Amino acid sequence: MLFDTHAHYTDEAFDADRDEVIKAVRAAGVGLVMNSSSDEKSSRDAVALAEKVDFIYASVGWHPEDAAGFSEHAADLIREWVTHPKVRAIGEIGLDYHYEDAAPRELQKEVLERQLQLARELKMPVVIHDRDAHADCLELVRRYPDVTGAFHCFSGSVEMARELLDRGWYLGFTGVVTFKNARRAL
């Protein structure tokens, strides 16, 4: 059985043909899907889609691009959502230092740390987004040795990969490893 560990089927790009895409995914042999979120709306939408489609599950959380929208109210929403039987992780959370107009790095780190605290409190795995922020991501996850999950689009060093694997993390590789300027994957 195939498991799509990181999808965004609630994204507006699928508004015109979401049902057809989901049917095609199932017909292609995908047995499970984890649909990730990035903010309050996408988290609500991911839970609703998981309720509607038997083989889709949800992760809920605030992406670093949406760090400014995170608050204690958001933390309370995550606590509420993870009680749903089809919510299986907190994410997509992390750090993204790639774009100059991104949320300030200190804010991103605060929001990631708060969500890692929630994951520990709620005993939930996380889905980490790490783009051009390897050292800071690793430093933060080291603070929470009892929290693991997946680095969904891993592009760090071999040493970082070994440490994460030794700590019980999963690593995902995406099409970025095929880019001409990509560093050699493990």
N, C-alpha and C positions, 0 to 999 in steps of 0.2 A: 504494500500500500504506500502511496506517496503522501507526504505531509508537507503542505506549503506552510512553512513556519513564520512567514512574514508577508502579509498581504495588506492592501488598503482598499478593499472593495467598497467602502463607504465614501471614498473620494468622489468629488463631483465629476471627475472624468468618466465615471461609470454610470452617471445618472441616466443616460439615454439607453443603455443596454445592460445594466447590472444583472438582471435576471437571466438574460441569455448567456452572459459571460460565466455566471455561476453554474449554469447548466452545462456549459462546455467544459468547465474545470472538472466537474464531477464525471462527465462522460470520458474525459481524458485519463481517468483513474486516480484522481486526487481524492483521498479518503478523509482527510482532515485539513482544515485551514485555521491558522491563527490570524485574525484580523486585528491589526494594531491601530492605535489611536494616537492623537497628538494634542488634544485639547478637550474642553468640555463637550462641544458639539460632536466631535468625531467619536468620543468615548460613548456618549449616549447612542449615537448611530450604530456603533460597533455592537453594543449590547442588544439593540433592537434587531440587527441583522442576525446575530447569533440565536436570538429567540425564534426567528423566522426560518432559519436554515439549519437542519439537523447536524451537518458536518462542519459548520463554522463555529469557532470559539472566538472570544474577544480578549484583548489586553487593553487596559485603560491607563491613561496617564498623560503627562504633559511633555511634549517634545521640546528640545532646547530652543527651537525657533519660536515656540509659544511660551517661553519661560515667564515673560512679563504677565501672562494671564493666570499664573499659579498663585494661590492664596491658601489660607487655612480652610476656606470654604471648599476649595478644590481638594484638599486633603480629606475633608469630610465626605465629599462625593466619592473619592476613591475607596474610602472605608465602606461606604454603602454599596458601591458597584461590585466589590470583590466578594460580597455575600451571594451574588448571583452564581448559580452552578455552572454557567457557561463562561464566566470570566476566570481565566486561568493564569494571568500574569499582569504585572504593572509595566506599562510601556506603550509607547516607545519613549524612553527617557534617555538622557545622556548629555553630551556636550558636542557642540558644533562650532569650531573656530574658523571654518572655511571662508565665510563671507564677512566682509568688513562691516556691513550694516546689521549683523546679527545682534541678538540680545547681548548685553555686556557679559563678559566672561564670569565675573564674580556672581552675577545674578544666575547665570546658567549653573554654576557650581552649587550655589545655595539650593536651587530647585532640585537638582539631581540628588544632593545629599538628603533633602527632606523626603524625596520619594524613596530613596534607599532606606531611610528610617522607617517609612511606612511599610516597605516590603518586609523588613525584619519584624516589625510589630505584627503584621498580618500573616507572616509566614508564607509569602508569595514570591515566586521567581520574578525576574525582571527581564525586559528586552532593552538592551543598551544600544544607543546610537552614538558612535564615536567617530567624529570626522575632524581630523587634524588636531586632536586633543588627547592623544594617547597617554602622555605622562599624567595629566590631571585626572583622566578617567581611571587609570590604574591606581593612582593615589587614593581616590575616593572609594573604589570598590574594595581596596585593602582594608579600609576602616570597618567594613561590614563583612567579615569572613563567613558569617552564617547566611549571607544572601548570595544567591547565584542565579544563573539564567543563561541568556544568550547575548553575545555581541553579534548583532545580526548582519553587519556589513564590515567584517573585520579587515583592517588594513595595517595593523601594527607590525612590530618586529617579531622575529622568531622567538626571541627571549620573552617578550610579552605574551605571546601565544602559549609558550610552555608554562609560564606562571599561571595564566588563566586556566588552562587545562588542569594543572595540578590542583587548583582551587575548586575544581568541579564545574567550571563554565563550559558552555558550548560556543563554538565559533561558526559563524556563517560567512560564506563568500558569495559575492554577487558579481554581476557583469563588470564592475569597475576593475576587476583583476585583468580584464582583457584590454583595457585602455592602453594606448601606446606609451603614455607616461606613467603607467602603474609600476610600482615596485614589484619585484618577483614575489609571488605568493609562497608561503611556507614550502 
